[in-house]
Amino acid sequence: MVRIRLKRVGAKDTPAYRIVVADSRSRRDGRAIEEIGYYLPLRKEDNFHLKLDRVDYWLSRGAQPSETVASFIKKARKQAQAVQAAAQ
């Protein structure tokens, strides 16, 4: 099964995460199929970014997001709608 989940990178006491598509059997920080975003928890504003087109592609292929990534997807969609509404 393919999962969309976080992969920890960064130095000790300075967490940074990549949002990746990976096989569910691979290790947390192991090999990923594709990197589709990032999450920087120490930043106050604008602390994550997602490529929504790639998220939609992988979800259509049956990938399951983790709970944390699912919340990021929901927030990213809400931000995209707000940007679209402001442009009109």
FENVEN-V484430 format. One record per residue. N is the residue number from 1. RES is the residue in three letters. SS is DSSP state (~ for helix, > for strand, _ for the rest). D_FIRST is the distance of its C-alpha to the first C-alpha in Angstrom with 2 decimals. Layout:
n->[N;N]
res->[RES;RES]
ss->[SS;SS]
d_first->[D_FIRST;D_FIRST]
This chain:
n->[1;2;3;4;5;6;7;8;9;10;11;12;13;14;15;16;17;18;19;20;21;22;23;24;25;26;27;28;29;30;31;32;33;34;35;36;37;38;39;40;41;42;43;44;45;46;47;48;49;50;51;52;53;54;55;56;57;58;59;60;61;62;63;64;65;66;67;68;69;70;71;72;73;74;75;76;77;78;79;80;81;82;83;84;85;86;87;88]
res->[MET;VAL;ARG;ILE;ARG;LEU;LYS;ARG;VAL;GLY;ALA;LYS;ASP;THR;PRO;ALA;TYR;ARG;ILE;VAL;VAL;ALA;ASP;SER;ARG;SER;ARG;ARG;ASP;GLY;ARG;ALA;ILE;GLU;GLU;ILE;GLY;TYR;TYR;LEU;PRO;LEU;ARG;LYS;GLU;ASP;ASN;PHE;HIS;LEU;LYS;LEU;ASP;ARG;VAL;ASP;TYR;TRP;LEU;SER;ARG;GLY;ALA;GLN;PRO;SER;GLU;THR;VAL;ALA;SER;PHE;ILE;LYS;LYS;ALA;ARG;LYS;GLN;ALA;GLN;ALA;VAL;GLN;ALA;ALA;ALA;GLN]
ss->[_;>;>;>;>;>;>;>;>;_;_;_;_;_;_;>;>;>;>;>;>;>;>;_;_;_;_;_;_;_;_;_;_;>;>;>;>;>;>;_;_;_;_;_;_;_;_;>;>;>;_;~;~;~;~;~;~;~;~;~;_;_;_;>;>;_;~;~;~;~;~;~;~;~;~;~;~;~;~;~;~;~;~;~;~;~;~;_]
d_first->[0.00;3.80;6.55;10.22;12.33;15.68;16.81;20.34;23.08;26.83;29.65;30.46;31.48;30.34;26.70;24.88;21.22;19.24;16.57;13.81;10.54;8.71;6.01;5.63;7.95;10.42;13.52;14.49;16.93;15.38;14.50;12.94;12.19;14.59;16.83;17.56;20.00;21.75;23.09;26.47;27.28;30.88;31.85;33.44;33.06;30.51;28.11;24.86;24.01;21.11;20.92;20.43;20.35;17.28;15.64;16.54;15.25;11.66;11.88;13.32;10.47;8.17;7.10;8.00;10.97;12.39;15.80;17.78;16.15;16.46;20.13;20.55;19.31;21.80;24.55;24.02;24.34;27.44;28.92;28.39;30.19;32.97;33.50;33.63;36.12;38.25;38.46;39.97]
